[in-house]
Amino acid sequence: MILENKVALGQVLFAGGSGFVGRNAVRWFRKRHPSVRVLLGGRNLQSAGEVAQEVGAAEAVAIDVDKPRLGLGDDVTVAAVVMLAPEAGLKGLSYAQDLGIPYLNINAALTEIGPELAMFAHRATAAPVVLASHWMAGAAVFLALNSVKGFEVIHSIQIGAILDENDPAGPASLEDMERVHGAAPPAMVFEGGRRVWLSGDAAKGKIESIDGRLLDATAFSTFDIASLHAATGASNVRFDLVTDESSSRHRGGEAATEIVVEIEGEADGRTQRSRAMLEFKHGAASLTGLSVVLSLVSVLGLNDRAPARPGLYLPELLSDTEWFLNELRSAGATIYEDSKSTLQF
């Protein structure tokens, strides 16, 4: 079956496709699927047009996230809605449900996901709905899920993310971070098998960077925490974030984004721990855009698998862990994996 038939002869709508993460996602998608047509939706048609001209087989369209059908006419054929722009009114989700096409969103914070869940529950058989507001749209959760292989019991999962202060971020990304930090309650973690909200000194943490520096960090609520607790049953799950000099730049290279995962659990009858690290030289926006595309091709069935049926999905429920990480590697990610070490008491 050719790709065009797989996406029902429609066009993949990247809402916010001319934004910082959006244009990276469109470039990664075009690199993998040169024949699938793309709609670049944005408020700035000139900017969207520039991206459309660059990638080819694309058209820039004006969208309004506060209008039904995102302001698009009935004559526009859409095969999937990739929501890369914040949409408080959830018009993109209802548009996808009306059409019965996949919807993927990376902008709904863990603490504000209720409306999306309610809309899905009321129309559970309408369309595939992918909630991918994980760190870098899933890169961290796949690294962690790969790291827990070989453990019989998982006691704790600690994720550390380092954003390089020189890594450029678009205004929409900064707005999202400010919204989550400023309006959300304290950071959620799992401690002793229970969800706990951390603030003040309890939210302070440490991250050991790839190059061995110990950096001050702060607990941050991400979907990764909920995903990993559900997937592994770990009693303790925590995500810490720091903005500092990346290991890559510290050793004289470019600004990179890095993720560190530390696992403690039981293996071979012993308490052991492992540590895995991911470094992406193209930066945070590019890694996020790539992860978006990997979930998108999985839900559409463009990776030699069947398209996803209507339902609610997280990235780790759509894609095979090994495949996902290998795709990141082929795009420039370096993954370091330490062998398990037995803890001494």
Disulfide bonds with the S-S distance in Angstrom:
none
